[in-house]
Amino acid sequence: MSQKEKYNDLMSAIKEDEEKKEEQNRFDATLEQTKEAHSLARKTLDATREANDNNVKIQKGINAAALSADNILTRICAAIVKAENTTIKARLDDESMKQLHDMHAQWLGQEEQKLADHNQQQETIWQKQSQRLTDIVKNNEGVWISTKLFYVVGSLFLLSIITIAMEIAFYVYFHWIQ
């Protein structure tokens, strides 16, 4: 074997060793990534199991609440049926009629008094408001514009709103839809 062949063999062996080391490094990196992924998967599995346990507890609570609501509804319906089937005996003799008439008259008097008090309060409020508006007009306070100016400014404002709405509609149609 010549020197050149020995040298080539030696170089081939060195290259193979380097390739093996690189392959080993890649394998070690892949192994580390696999261990990290396994650890993450384990944590995710534990979290999923815990969430599942919590969901089971929540479901049991919801089922109990639904059953309780059904029981409450059933009891209310039963109470309504029982109340509807109850007969009430009432008698109205002359004395009871007089008592009912007196109570009605008393209630009617109270309502008339409340209505009169309410009307008096409204009258007082209207007088105060009228006086305040009169003072504002006398002192030339506030903002006063002519009818023509109001319609001109209002028309321009309405026209600008319509223009903006049309611009937005065209933008949406030509940029988003097509």
Stockholm file with secondary structure:
# STOCKHOLM 1.0

chainA/1-178         MSQKEKYNDLMSAIKEDEEKKEEQNRFDATLEQTKEAHSLARKTLDATREANDNNVKIQKGINAAALSADNILTRICAAIVKAENTTIKARLDDESMKQLHDMHAQWLGQEEQKLADHNQQQETIWQKQSQRLTDIVKNNEGVWISTKLFYVVGSLFLLSIITIAMEIAFYVYFHWIQ
#=GR chainA/1-178 SS CCHHHHHHHHHHHHHHHHHHHHHHHHHHHHHHHHHHHHHHHHHHHHHHHHHHHHHHHHHHHHHHHHHHHHHHHHHHHHHHHHHHHCCCCCCCCHHHHHHHHHHHHHHHHHHHHHHHHHHHHHHHHHHHHHHHHHHHHHTTCSCCCCHHHHHHHHHHHHHHHHHHHHHHHHHIIIIIIC
#=GC SS_cons         CCHHHHHHHHHHHHHHHHHHHHHHHHHHHHHHHHHHHHHHHHHHHHHHHHHHHHHHHHHHHHHHHHHHHHHHHHHHHHHHHHHHHCCCCCCCCHHHHHHHHHHHHHHHHHHHHHHHHHHHHHHHHHHHHHHHHHHHHHTTCSCCCCHHHHHHHHHHHHHHHHHHHHHHHHHIIIIIIC
//
